[in-house]
Amino acid sequence: MRVRIRAGRLADAAVAAGIQRSVSAVPGLLVARPSELPAAYERRLIALAQARNGVYVVAEDDGKLVGFASLRPMDLRATEHVYRLSIVLALTHVGRGIGKRLMKDLLARAKRMRSILKVELLVQASNLRARRLYERFGFRIEGRLRHRVRLPDGSFVDDLSMAWFPRKVPANRLVATREQRRAAGQER
């Protein structure tokens, strides 16, 4: 096994999307089912490969793409400092340390990008392997979304919201005074 982590390219998007479809066929790993992953997902990876405001890395094993990870900024101006993490590894390559290598590379890149102040992800509570990986890299649980994911058998799984901060975020200085709240109609 000769694994290499590198920046994702346009040509990788179709294979990466195929890996995601394959992994999504296993209940409890990803939320989307294979038929629910539109071509738009592949276009999103292509956009990340072309953009300078996100991160898209892939793992190759002997030249064959076996996984990918990405950081995508949130859409709104007020949350553009928050990036959403996604990581998918081919089922044939789970348990070989490749996910750890993808995370290490991805988060090192995140630390170098001044625009990234927070990285968020959602993980199914039952996906213990992924949770342990995220916790090993300093992610902390911020919340539990109860019964958020319905599995094909009709049972439900909670989603966990996790976050990691690449650098210290300045304290919130937006404490509204009583006069400001009154002017905004929030207080009488």
Beta strands, then each sheet from edge to edge (+ up, - down):
strand 1: 3-7
strand 2: 55-61
strand 3: 64-73
strand 4: 82-89
strand 5: 118-124
strand 6: 140-150
strand 7: 156-164
sheet 1: 1+ 2- 3+ 4- 5- 7+ 6-
end
